[in-house]
C-alpha cells in the first residue's frame, strides 16, 4: 500500500543542518509503515535529511516520543547536489486509520 502526501504541491522546502520540517497525515486504512520515500534536492554534498514518525494530537502537534525511526537508507552514491530519491527503511509501525501522524524531517550535515 502506498499513500502520497504533499503540502503546496511540489514546492521546495530548504532544510539546513540542525533545522526541521514536518508533514502531518491521516491514513485512510490500517497498514504497517515499513519504508518512507523522499524526493530530495540537495544543495550541497553530504547534507542528508533524516525522518522520524510521531503520533499527533487533534491540533496536529507531535505527542510522546518517536513512534518509528530510520533503520537504514539507500540513495545514489555519492550523495551530491541535485535531485535524488532516498528510500528510508523504517522500524515497522502500525498506522491506524483515522489517527493523525507526523513525519518530521531533520537536516543533517
Backbone torsions as a table, in degrees:
resi	resn	phi	psi	omega
1	UNK	NA	143.2	-179.3
2	UNK	-138.9	140.3	173.7
3	UNK	-132.9	146.6	-179.4
4	UNK	-118.8	134.6	179.1
5	UNK	-133.0	126.5	172.3
6	UNK	-140.5	149.6	174.6
7	UNK	-113.3	127.5	178.8
8	UNK	74.0	26.8	179.7
9	UNK	71.9	-138.6	-178.4
10	UNK	-99.6	38.0	179.4
11	UNK	-73.1	154.5	-176.6
12	UNK	-89.7	136.5	172.2
13	UNK	-119.9	116.3	-178.8
14	UNK	-83.2	127.9	179.5
15	UNK	-122.3	110.3	179.8
16	UNK	-90.4	168.7	177.5
17	UNK	-51.8	129.3	178.0
18	UNK	84.6	-4.4	178.6
19	UNK	-100.1	169.5	178.0
20	UNK	-146.2	160.0	171.4
21	UNK	-140.8	167.1	-176.3
22	UNK	-148.9	158.2	175.7
23	UNK	-140.1	125.3	175.6
24	UNK	-92.4	156.8	178.1
25	UNK	-156.2	158.1	178.2
26	UNK	-129.6	111.3	180.0
27	UNK	-62.2	147.9	178.4
28	UNK	-89.7	-14.7	173.2
29	UNK	-152.1	158.8	178.7
30	UNK	-63.2	138.0	170.5
31	UNK	-164.0	163.6	-178.3
32	UNK	-95.5	123.8	174.0
33	UNK	-77.2	120.0	178.7
34	UNK	-125.0	-19.1	174.9
35	UNK	-150.4	164.1	-176.5
36	UNK	-144.1	123.3	177.5
37	UNK	-101.9	139.5	180.0
38	UNK	-136.3	125.2	173.2
39	UNK	-84.6	123.6	-173.4
40	UNK	-122.7	133.2	168.3
41	UNK	-107.5	105.8	-177.6
42	UNK	-84.0	130.3	177.9
43	UNK	-88.2	-21.6	-178.7
44	UNK	-144.1	157.7	-178.8
45	UNK	-66.3	133.5	172.1
46	UNK	82.6	4.0	-179.3
47	UNK	-90.9	90.6	-172.9
48	UNK	-103.3	122.6	176.7
49	UNK	-74.8	152.3	-175.5
50	UNK	-133.5	117.7	-177.2
51	UNK	-91.9	152.5	171.9
52	UNK	-136.8	147.0	178.7
53	UNK	-102.4	137.0	177.3
54	UNK	-131.0	151.7	166.7
55	UNK	-78.0	149.5	-179.6
56	UNK	-126.5	157.0	175.5
57	UNK	-89.5	-176.2	-175.9
58	UNK	-63.2	-21.9	178.4
59	UNK	-91.9	11.6	177.5
60	UNK	67.1	26.6	175.7
61	UNK	-98.6	136.4	178.1
62	UNK	-60.4	140.6	176.3
63	UNK	-127.8	142.5	178.6
64	UNK	73.8	-170.4	-179.3
65	UNK	-83.6	-173.7	179.4
66	UNK	-63.3	127.9	178.2
67	UNK	-82.9	-33.6	178.6
68	UNK	-151.2	148.6	-179.2
69	UNK	-135.9	169.1	-178.8
70	UNK	-72.0	132.2	174.0
71	UNK	-95.3	-41.4	176.6
72	UNK	-159.0	165.3	179.1
73	UNK	-141.2	146.3	177.2
74	UNK	-127.5	140.4	177.2
75	UNK	-156.1	167.5	177.7
76	UNK	-68.0	123.8	-178.1
77	UNK	-99.0	145.0	-4.4
78	UNK	-74.8	157.4	178.4
79	UNK	-77.8	102.8	-174.5
80	UNK	-119.4	167.5	178.4
81	UNK	-56.2	145.7	-179.6
82	UNK	124.4	-176.9	-177.3
83	UNK	-84.1	130.2	176.1
84	UNK	-143.7	156.8	171.3
85	UNK	-108.6	129.6	177.6
86	UNK	-110.4	132.3	173.9
87	UNK	-106.4	119.8	178.5
88	UNK	-101.6	122.7	172.6
89	UNK	-86.1	121.8	-174.5
90	UNK	-101.9	156.4	168.8
91	UNK	-61.7	123.8	-176.6
92	UNK	-55.0	138.1	-178.6
93	UNK	-147.0	132.5	179.8
94	UNK	-79.1	115.2	175.0
95	UNK	-90.6	127.0	-177.8
96	UNK	-97.8	134.5	178.4
97	UNK	-56.1	135.7	177.3
98	UNK	85.7	-12.8	177.4
99	UNK	-83.3	154.8	-179.4
100	UNK	-102.7	131.6	179.3
101	UNK	-128.0	165.1	-179.7
102	UNK	-138.1	130.6	169.5
103	UNK	-100.1	115.5	174.6
104	UNK	-98.9	133.8	-179.4
105	UNK	-116.9	122.1	-178.0
106	UNK	-102.4	137.5	176.0
107	UNK	-83.8	122.2	178.1
108	UNK	-113.7	144.6	-179.7
109	UNK	-95.2	NA	NA
